[in-house]
């Protein structure tokens, strides 16, 4: 079964935007964001095993295996287009680790967008979410947002959700960036919500240290799932602007901690 959702056809794209979902989520999370993309951007949404059309496949609970699987899944995509990568929360880890793998393989991405995940230089917050009893786990997911309450209405939905969400959070909870990780050369754009307890703007700023290229930070009102309400269109428009700016010869960086970055912090409204 295919790992990809393609919400709309694009005839002559200049680049391909690959988007990675949060823990317990699916590619369909980004459908409304895709509507804001330009007609020259081919958007594909990745689905990890255990959900959507990949329901019959066992969920993956180790980050290294997730990234290896995503790298294999890329082989399903046709056309030699430059890649832009975006991920939220779990997806930000997947996108950044995939960017490093592609860079090591000699095919670096054009751009990396990260959302809802603190930078690797920040000590990871202690978390054992995947070990919580079912009731506590579900309650935590609902409080965080991003999980429809309808999953609690049917025992089968609860079983399905717990199966994949526990695997996803096992991967997140056990993840630690390697000290000798590859520093990227592509631009990184971080998207942060001012009330996100897991990845506030101050912790997202450190993504600047993960690249030798430009860095930008955009701030949004809201919590961890700031883009699931009216901010969805705002995030989509911001990403579209950021991808358009890649063709601007003025899109360059200045020095910060020996890294050539441009740090533009803005509140998107």
C-alpha positions as CSV (number, residue, x, y, z in Angstrom):
1,X,0.0,0.0,0.0
2,X,1.3,3.5,-0.8
3,X,2.8,5.6,1.8
4,X,1.7,8.9,0.2
5,X,-1.4,11.1,0.0
6,X,-1.4,13.6,-2.9
7,X,-4.3,16.0,-2.3
8,X,-4.1,17.7,-5.7
9,X,-2.3,17.2,-9.0
10,X,0.3,19.7,-10.2
11,X,1.2,19.8,-13.8
12,X,4.6,21.5,-13.9
13,X,6.0,21.8,-10.3
14,X,9.3,23.5,-9.5
15,X,9.7,21.6,-6.3
16,X,8.1,18.9,-4.1
17,X,7.0,19.6,-0.5
18,X,7.0,16.4,1.6
19,X,5.1,16.7,4.9
20,X,5.3,14.5,8.0
21,X,2.6,14.2,10.6
22,X,2.6,14.2,14.4
23,X,2.6,11.2,16.7
24,X,-0.8,9.5,16.6
25,X,-1.7,11.4,13.5
26,X,-1.8,11.0,9.8
27,X,-1.0,12.9,6.6
28,X,-4.6,14.1,6.3
29,X,-3.8,16.6,9.1
30,X,-2.3,18.8,6.5
31,X,-5.1,18.8,3.9
32,X,-6.2,22.4,4.7
33,X,-2.6,23.6,4.7
34,X,-2.1,22.2,1.2
35,X,-4.8,24.5,-0.1
36,X,-2.5,27.5,0.5
37,X,0.4,26.2,-1.6
38,X,1.3,27.7,-5.0
39,X,0.4,25.9,-8.2
40,X,4.1,25.2,-8.8
41,X,4.5,23.1,-5.6
42,X,3.8,19.4,-5.6
43,X,2.7,18.5,-2.1
44,X,2.8,14.9,-0.9
45,X,1.8,13.8,2.6
46,X,3.5,10.9,4.2
47,X,1.7,8.2,6.2
48,X,3.7,6.1,8.7
49,X,2.8,2.4,8.9
50,X,-0.2,1.6,11.2
51,X,-2.7,4.2,9.8
52,X,-4.6,5.1,6.7
53,X,-4.0,2.8,3.8
54,X,-1.1,1.3,5.8
55,X,-3.3,0.2,8.6
56,X,-2.4,-3.5,8.2
57,X,1.3,-2.7,8.6
58,X,2.8,-2.9,12.1
59,X,3.6,0.6,13.6
60,X,7.3,1.4,14.0
61,X,8.6,2.3,17.5
62,X,12.2,3.2,16.8
63,X,13.2,6.5,15.2
64,X,16.1,5.0,13.2
65,X,13.7,2.5,11.6
66,X,11.1,5.2,10.9
67,X,13.7,7.3,9.0
68,X,14.9,4.2,7.1
69,X,11.3,3.4,6.1
70,X,10.6,6.9,5.0
71,X,13.8,6.9,2.9
72,X,12.6,3.7,1.2
73,X,9.1,5.2,0.7
74,X,10.7,8.1,-1.2
75,X,11.4,5.6,-3.9
76,X,7.7,5.5,-4.7
77,X,7.7,9.1,-5.8
78,X,8.4,9.8,-9.5
79,X,10.1,12.8,-11.0
80,X,13.5,14.4,-10.2
81,X,12.2,17.4,-8.3
82,X,14.1,19.3,-5.5
83,X,12.7,18.3,-2.1
84,X,11.4,20.6,0.6
85,X,10.7,18.8,3.9
86,X,8.2,19.9,6.7
87,X,7.2,18.1,9.8
88,X,5.3,18.8,13.0
89,X,6.3,17.3,16.4
90,X,7.2,13.7,15.6
91,X,7.2,14.7,12.0
92,X,9.8,17.4,12.7
93,X,12.2,14.7,14.0
94,X,11.5,12.5,11.0
95,X,12.0,15.4,8.5
96,X,15.2,16.6,10.1
97,X,16.8,13.1,10.4
98,X,15.7,12.4,6.8
99,X,17.3,15.7,5.7
100,X,20.6,14.6,7.4
101,X,20.4,11.2,5.6
102,X,19.8,12.8,2.2
103,X,22.7,15.2,2.9
104,X,25.0,12.4,3.7
105,X,23.9,10.6,0.6
106,X,24.7,13.6,-1.6
107,X,21.1,14.6,-2.3
108,X,20.4,17.3,0.2
109,X,16.9,18.9,0.5
110,X,16.3,22.4,-0.7
111,X,14.6,23.5,2.5
112,X,13.6,22.1,6.0
113,X,10.6,23.3,7.9
114,X,10.2,22.2,11.6
115,X,7.2,22.8,13.9
116,X,6.3,21.8,17.4
117,X,9.6,20.2,18.3
118,X,12.4,21.7,20.3
119,X,15.8,21.8,18.7
120,X,18.3,18.9,19.1
121,X,20.7,21.0,21.1
122,X,18.1,21.4,23.8
123,X,18.1,18.6,26.4
124,X,15.0,16.5,25.7
125,X,12.2,16.8,28.3
126,X,11.8,13.7,30.3
127,X,8.8,11.8,28.9
128,X,7.4,8.3,29.4
129,X,4.0,9.0,27.7
130,X,4.1,5.6,26.0
131,X,4.1,3.8,29.4
132,X,1.0,5.5,30.8
133,X,-2.1,3.4,31.5
134,X,-4.6,3.7,28.7
135,X,-6.9,6.1,30.4
136,X,-4.1,8.5,31.3
137,X,-2.6,8.2,27.9
138,X,-5.8,9.1,26.2
139,X,-6.5,11.9,28.6
140,X,-3.1,13.4,27.9
141,X,-3.6,13.2,24.2
142,X,-6.9,14.9,24.3
143,X,-5.5,17.7,26.6
144,X,-2.7,18.3,24.2
145,X,-5.0,18.6,21.2
146,X,-4.7,17.2,17.7
147,X,-6.7,14.0,18.7
148,X,-10.4,14.0,17.7
149,X,-12.7,13.1,20.6
150,X,-14.5,10.7,18.3
151,X,-11.7,8.2,18.7
152,X,-13.2,7.5,22.2
153,X,-16.7,6.8,20.8
154,X,-15.9,3.3,19.5
155,X,-13.8,0.6,21.2
156,X,-12.2,-0.3,17.9
157,X,-11.1,3.3,17.3
158,X,-9.6,3.4,20.7
159,X,-7.7,0.2,20.1
160,X,-6.4,1.4,16.7
161,X,-5.3,4.8,18.1
162,X,-3.5,3.3,21.1
163,X,-1.7,0.8,18.9
164,X,-0.2,3.4,16.7
165,X,0.1,6.3,19.1
166,X,2.1,4.2,21.7
167,X,4.5,3.1,19.0
168,X,4.9,6.7,17.8
169,X,5.6,8.0,21.3
170,X,8.0,5.1,22.1
171,X,10.0,6.4,19.1
172,X,9.8,10.0,20.4
173,X,10.5,9.2,24.0
174,X,13.6,7.2,23.1
175,X,15.0,9.6,20.5
176,X,18.2,11.5,21.1
177,X,20.1,13.4,18.5
178,X,23.6,12.1,17.9
179,X,26.4,14.4,19.1
180,X,28.1,13.8,15.7
181,X,25.0,14.4,13.6
182,X,25.3,16.0,10.2
183,X,24.9,19.8,10.1
184,X,22.7,20.7,7.2
185,X,23.5,23.2,4.5
186,X,19.9,24.0,3.5
187,X,17.7,26.8,5.0
188,X,15.7,25.9,8.1
189,X,12.5,27.6,9.0
190,X,11.0,27.0,12.4
191,X,7.4,27.5,13.2
192,X,6.6,28.0,16.9
193,X,3.4,28.6,19.0
194,X,3.8,31.0,21.9
195,X,1.8,28.8,24.2
196,X,3.2,25.4,23.2
197,X,4.6,23.8,26.4
198,X,6.7,21.3,24.4
199,X,8.3,23.6,21.9
200,X,8.0,27.3,22.7
201,X,9.8,29.9,20.5
202,X,12.8,30.1,22.8
203,X,13.5,26.4,22.4
204,X,12.8,26.5,18.6
205,X,15.4,29.2,18.1
206,X,18.2,26.7,18.6
207,X,17.3,25.0,15.3
208,X,19.6,27.8,13.9
209,X,22.5,25.7,15.0
210,X,21.5,22.7,12.9
211,X,22.4,24.4,9.6
212,X,25.1,26.3,7.9
213,X,22.5,28.0,5.8
214,X,19.8,30.6,6.6
215,X,17.5,30.3,9.6
216,X,14.1,31.9,10.2
217,X,11.6,31.6,13.0
218,X,7.9,32.4,12.7
219,X,5.7,32.6,15.8
220,X,2.0,31.9,16.0
221,X,-0.6,32.3,18.7
222,X,-1.9,29.0,20.2
223,X,-0.6,25.8,21.7
224,X,1.0,22.7,20.4
225,X,-1.6,22.2,17.7
226,X,-1.8,25.8,16.8
227,X,-2.7,25.1,13.2
228,X,-5.8,22.9,13.6
229,X,-8.1,25.9,13.9
230,X,-8.2,29.3,12.1
231,X,-4.4,29.3,12.1
232,X,-4.3,26.5,9.6
233,X,-4.6,28.8,6.7
234,X,-2.1,31.2,8.2
235,X,0.5,28.5,8.6
236,X,-0.1,27.4,5.0
237,X,0.3,30.9,3.6
238,X,3.5,31.3,5.7
239,X,5.0,28.1,4.3
240,X,4.0,29.1,0.8
241,X,5.8,32.5,1.2
242,X,8.8,30.8,2.7
243,X,9.1,28.4,-0.3
244,X,8.7,31.3,-2.7
245,X,11.5,33.1,-0.9
246,X,13.9,30.3,-1.8
247,X,14.2,31.8,-5.2
248,X,15.1,35.3,-3.8
249,X,18.8,36.0,-4.2
250,X,18.6,38.1,-1.0
251,X,17.8,35.0,1.0
252,X,21.1,34.8,2.8
253,X,22.4,34.6,6.3
254,X,24.7,36.4,8.7
255,X,26.9,35.0,11.4
256,X,25.4,33.5,14.6
257,X,27.6,31.2,16.7
258,X,29.8,30.6,13.7
259,X,26.7,29.6,11.6
260,X,25.6,31.7,8.7
261,X,22.0,32.3,9.5
262,X,19.3,34.9,9.2
263,X,17.1,34.9,12.2
264,X,13.9,36.7,11.4
265,X,11.4,36.3,14.3
266,X,7.8,37.3,13.4
267,X,4.4,36.8,14.9
268,X,2.0,35.6,12.2
269,X,-1.5,37.0,12.5
